[in-house]
Amino acid sequence: MILTFFKVTHMLKEMKVSVFEIVGSTLCIASNDGQKVFERIQAALKKDRIVILSFLSISTLTSAFLNTAIGQLYGSFSEDQIRKQLKVQDMHPEDKALLKRVVDTAKQYFKDPNAFTEIIKEVQGE
């Protein structure tokens, strides 16, 4: 009886978010569309919900979109919280690789934004 109650309570905390429904297109390329996804995820994480982010029907993803939708989460939430509460599904393998690069970069950036900015300036010759 207690296990059943825990399962039901745990399931209520999950929230499925469809990127396609938020963006309204199979193309996820613009950062302003990523911002809409970010805001939905951010609101759910603040309420301690588990977010299942579905990329079903998405044909094209860019790093600009993913940086805004997911990367900036690392500025507001811990890596541990994101890992526990954000689940990604229905993503093409090549898009998963892009997401991994975006996440790795975001973690480096938010660890020390000033140092990261200085490195970028140095690489660009400024």
Secondary structure, DSSP 8 states (H G I E B T S, - for coil): -HHHHHHHHHHHTEEEEEHHHHH-SSEE--HHHHHHHHHHHHHHHHTT-EEEEE-TT--EE-HHHHHHHTGGGGGTS-HHHHHHHEEEES--HHHHHHHHHHHHHHHHHHH-HHHHHHHHHHHTT-
